[in-house]
């Protein structure tokens, strides 16, 4: 039992609530946790009581997980210290602040989080990115670790990210975005999982197929080679009542190595009748049924993740950084290099008519309106999602350059007018794809020109870019 001084420290430091499951008669472990007791998380949330910390005394893992998920999703309780009376496995424990083995353990955990709370510009985080960064800021030693889960499509998940993410948001993709922004940093590679390139699922079935028709209906067979006529057939075709006999030349096969031998083909396809030595291995995704060669699978890496120095600053200030960070990170050309390359292509296409290129000016027409109406982290998330989609449209040979907070440029070597029209249609679809639940979206205006449409009076890159820029206004 804890002594009187311990109980005094607990009473003066924190208001404690205890969730005690029905059937738990109370144990010496949690008898020191003075404060109201509740039968479940919903009863605590409905009571209006806002404790500084919660001790959870569950009787099974599912119950503990349900309590923790409910409390972590709540705006008031999501960042509070939540401790378990015992371990329920890594997927459940990951949602808690650890195991309260004693009153001193509980006190140290609550005091450490309370001390960090004073360093935040605001103490309430909405959800998603901001809440996760705040959670990690309050727990500087916390490392997000992936947990193996065969029921999950990726085979691994981050339980805390899934709970703190916004409704409908993928916790893994949220972590990827924060890592690309430099707000989270890896602490070491924990697992690498081959995944479907179409849907990213990790549930794969490796099958042997016929290299000629792709059928899976293959079977091992013994093939014999007749020395007399060169015929190759299955062993069943050579078997007669008198022994082995060639079905083509009727020669009796008495001695292997003298009259006949076994052919290299050891597999047969029942669909097309083909014979082969080795089957072709394919990976079939059990999620979307995509069939690919093993070499075409993507490798998804799972790291332990912790808050970086930039992430700590973002948590303290409430700003998640530059709106265009992910856009700048792919194919971003220096402005001087971009204009020099465009000048070179202009000169080249005047001399050689087979040289073609396209130039596109993209203007984000409502950036200022979005930043005035939405929190900065929401706008950053919208541009992050746009960057991911835009990345899929840009070839490795294309040049991308962001001019300012509203204008971006795409230079597309060897792109005819038809290809340019296809790209413009896909860029228009990006605006639709960025639409949020409240109807807000990133409005994109475009102006484009192909080398076949160039005005002879345009002599250099700055003049051409200035003309397109005015058209996109």
N, C-alpha and C positions, 0 to 999 in steps of 0.2 A: 504493500500500500504506500502511496506517496505521502510524504510528511506534510505538515501544516504549511510550511513555507512554499512548497510547490503549489499547493492549492491556492495560496494567496497570489502567487505570480500568475496563475492561469486566470483567476478571477479579475485581476487588475489589467491584464494584458489584452484579453480577447473575450468576446462573447461567443460561446461555443454552443452549437446545436449537435445533437446526436441522433442519428437515424438507427433505430434498433428494430430488427425484424421481429415479427410475431414468433413467439416460441423461444426467443433468446431471453433467458431469465436474468441476464446481467452477469458480468464476470468482473473479477478484480482489475482486468486490463482497462476497462472503460469507466469504472466507478468514479475516477477522478474528474471526469469531464462534466463539470457542473453546468447546468443550463437546461433548457427545455428539450424534451425528447419527442421524436416524431416516428410514426410507423413507416413512412416512406417519403421519397423526395417530393411528391406532389403535395403531401400534407404540409411539409415545410414551406414550399413555395406559396401555397394558398394562405398560410398563416400571416404573411406580411412581415414576419420576423426576419431581420437581416443580420445573421451572425457573422463574425469575423472569420470563423473557421467551422468546419463540420467534420465530425468523426462518424464513419459509416461502419456499422456492425451488421453485416449481412450473413445469411446462412448458406448462400450459394452464389456461384460466379455470375449467373444470368441476372440475379437480383442486384448484385453489386454493380454490374455494368449498366443496368437500366437506371439506377440511382445516379451514377456518375454522369451518364449521358444527359439526363434531364437537368442536372445542376450545371454542367458545363455549358449547355445551350442557353441557360437563363442569363439575361442581361445583368442581373444583380449578382448572381452567384458564380458566374462563369470563370472569374479570375481568382476566386477565394481559395484558400488552402483547404483541400479536401483530402482527408487521410483515412486509410482503411485500418481496421483492427487486425487484419491478416491478409496475406497475399492470395490472389485468385487467378494467377497466371499473368503473363506479360501483356496480353491484349487488354485486360481489365486494369492492371496496375498502371499502364501507360496513361490512363485518364486521371490518375490520382496524384497526390504529392508524396506518396510513399506509405510506409507502414508505421503506425504509431505503436512502437514497442513499449513506450513508457511515457509518463507525463513530461519528462525532460525532452524527449524526442519531439513530441507534439509542440512544446513551447518553442524550441529552437526553430522549427520550420515556420511557425506562424510569425515569430519575431523577425526572421530574415525577410519574409515577403513583405511585412508591414514596413520595414526599414527602406526597402526599394520603392515602395509605393509613393513616397514623398518626392522622388525624382521625376515623376511623370507630369507632363503639362496638363493632362486631364486624366481623371481616374476611371472613366467609363469608356470602354472601347465598344464600337457598334458590333461588328462581326467580321468574319473572314480575315483578310490580311492584317488589319489593324489589331484585332483581338489576339491573333496568334503571336504577333510581334510583342504585344504588351505582356502576354502570358510568359513568353521566354525572357523578357526583360526582368520581370519580377523573380525569375528563377535562373540566375546566370549560369548555373552548372547543369541545367537541364539539357539533355540531348534527345532529339526526336529520333526514334529508331523504328525501322520497318518491322512489322510483325507478320510472320507467315500465316496465311489463311487460305486454305484450299478452296473455300467457297467464294472467294473474291476472284474476279476475272483476271486480275494481274498477279495473283498468288501472294502478293505482299501488299500491305497497306500501312498507313500511318494513322492509328486510331484517333489521336488527338486532333490531327488536321481534319479528319472527316467530321468530327464533332463540332469544331470551331468554325468550319467553313460555312458560308452562306447556304441557304436552302437551294438545293439543286446544283451546287458547285462541287466539282471534283477536288477532294482534298489533296490528292497527289499532284494534280496540275497546278493547284495553288502554291504548293511547295516548290515546284519546278520554276514557276514564275518568280517567286521570291529569291530562289537561288540564282537565277539568271540576272536578277537585278542586283545581286551582291548583298542582299539583306540577310541571307542565310549562307553558311559555309559548311562544306562537308567535313566530317571528322574521320572518315575512313570508309572504304568500300566494304559493305557487308554482304552483298549478294549481287549476282548478275544473272538475269533471267532471259532466255530467248523468248521473243514475243512476236505475235502476228503483226506484219507490217501494215495491215489494213485496219485493224481495230485495237491493237496493242494488248490483246488478251494473252495470257500466259498458258492457257490450257491447250496444249498441242498434242496431237496424235501423230506419231511417226509411222508411216506405212511404206511397204515395198510395192512398187508398181511395175508393170511391164514397160520397158523403155520404148517399145514400138507403138502401143496403143494406149498406155496409161491405165490399163485395168489393174485392179487389185487381186483379181482371180488368178493367182499364179501358184504353182506347186512345184516342189523339187521332183525331178525325174532323172532316171538313169538313161543315158543315150549311148548307143553302141555304134562303132565305126567299122564297117566291113572293109578289110584290106583288098579283097578281090575286085570289088566294083566301086568302092569309095562311098557306098551308101551310108547315111547317118539316120538312125531312127531310134524310137524308144525301145527299151528292153522288152516291153510287152509285144512289140511288133516282131521281134526276133524269136520269141518263145514259140516252140511247136511241141508236139507230143514226143518227137524224136530228140529234142534238145534245142540248141540255138541254131537258127538257120536264117540266112539273109533273105528278107522278103522280096528283094529285087533280083538277085542273081541265083538264089536258092543254094548258095555255097554253105556247107556245114562248117560251123565255127566251133572248133574243139579247143584250141589253145589261145588264151589271151596273150597278146604280144606277138603272136605268130599269125593267127587268122583274123583277129580283130583286136580292138582296144576300146576303152571308154572315151567318148568324145568330151571336149571341154564344156559343152553346154550342159548345165545341170538343172536349169529351171525352164518351165514351159508355161505359156499363157493359155488358159482355157478359153479366153475370149477370141483371140486372133490366131492362136496356134503358133505364135512365135517362140523361138528358143533363144536363150541367152544365159550367160555365165553369172552376171550380177544383176540384181533388180535395181531399179532407180528409186532411191529413197525420197519421199516427199513428206512435208509437214502439213497436216490438216488442222486448221483452227476449229476447235469445238464450239467457239462462240459465234463466228460468222461464216464458218465452213470454207474459208479461203484456203486454197491449196497452193503451196509454194515450195521451192527447193530450200533445203536447210541453209544454204549460203545466203538466201534472200531474207532470212529472218532478221529482225532487229534485236539488238541487245539492250535491254533496259537495266540500268544500274541503280541499285538502292544503297544510299549512304545514310550514315548517322548525320544529322543536321543540327547545327547550333546557331545561335544568334551571332552575326558578325558585328564589327564595329559600326558599319553603316546601318545595320539593322537596329542596333542599340540607339543610335541617334534618331532613327525614324520612329522608334517606339516612344522616346522621350518627347519628341516634338509633335508627333502625330502626322508627319509628312512621310510618304513612302518614296520620295525621290523624284527624279526627272520623269515627266510624263512620257518622253520619247526614248527612254533608255533602251528598251528592247528593239525599237525601230532602228536606232543608231548602231546596234551591235551586229547587224547582218548586212553584208555587201555595202558598207558605208564608205563612199569614196570622198577623199578630200576635195573641197570645191575647186581648187586650182587644177588638180588632176582631172576632175570631171570636165571642166571647160576645155582643157588642152586636148583631151580625148575626143570631145565633140568637134573641136576645130579640125583635128586630124581626119575624122570621118567625113566632115564637110569637104575638105580638099580631095580626099580619096574618091568620094562618089562623083565629083565633078570630072575626074579623069577616067574613072572606070565605072561604067554604068551598071555592071553586075554587082557592085557594092551597094548594099541597102542598109538602112537603119531606121529606127523609130525613136522618137523623143516624146515623153509624156510628162506633163506637169500636173501634180496632184495638189489640190488645195483643201485643207480641212477648214471648212467655212464657218463652223460653229464652235471652235475651240474655246473662245472667250466666253461664249454663252454657257457652255458646259461647266467650265471651271467656276463660273459665278453661281451656278445653280446647284452643283453637286460637290460633295467633299472631294478633295484632291485625290484621295486614294481610289475613289470610284472611277474618276476620269482616267487615272493611270491604269486601272484594270481594263477599261474599255480599249485603251490604246495598246495594251499588252496583247489582248485577244486579236486586235486588228493586225498587229505585227506578226503574230503566228500565222495568220491566214495570208498575209502579204508575202511572207517568206516562201510559202508554197507556190506562189505565182512567179517568183523571180528565178531565172536560170543562173547558173554559175558564171556565165559569160556576160550577164547584164550588169550594168553599173547603177547603183542607187545612191542618191545624195539628198540629205535634208538641208534645205536652205535656211529655214527659220521655223518658228513654231506653227506656221500654217502651210508652208510650201515644201513639197518633196519632188524629186526628179527621178525619172527612169530613162536610161539610155539603153536601147535594145539593138545591138549589132546584128546584121544579117536577118532583119525582120521585115518582111514585106507588109503591104497595107492590110492584107487579110489577117495576118498574125497580130497586127496591131489592133484591129477591130475586135478580135477574140479577147485580147487582154483587157481592153477598155470595158467590155461587157462583164468580165469577171471582177474588175475593180468596182464597177457599179454595184455588183452583188455584195461586195464587202460592206458597204454602207448598210444594206438591209440586214446583214448578218450581225451587225453591231448593235441592233435594236435591243434595248433593255426592257424589263417588265413594265416600267413606267412609260414606255413609248419613246424615250430619248435615245438618240443614236448619233454616231459621228457622220456628219454630212460631208461628202467628198465630191468636189467639182474637178473635172479634168479638162485639159486642153492637150491635144496631141497633133503631131505631124510626122509623116513618113518622108523619107528622102525623095520619093517620087513626086511629092507635092511641094518641094522647096521653091520658094520665090527667089529668082536670080538676084534680086536686090538685097537679099540677106547675105552678108559677106562673112560673118563670123559668129561664134558661139554666143557671146553676150547679147548680140542683136536678136538672134533666134530665140534665146531663153526669155528675153524681155518681151518679145511678141507673144509667146505662149503664156507668159505670166499674166499679161494684160487680158488675154482671152479667158483665163480661169477666174477672173475677178467676179 
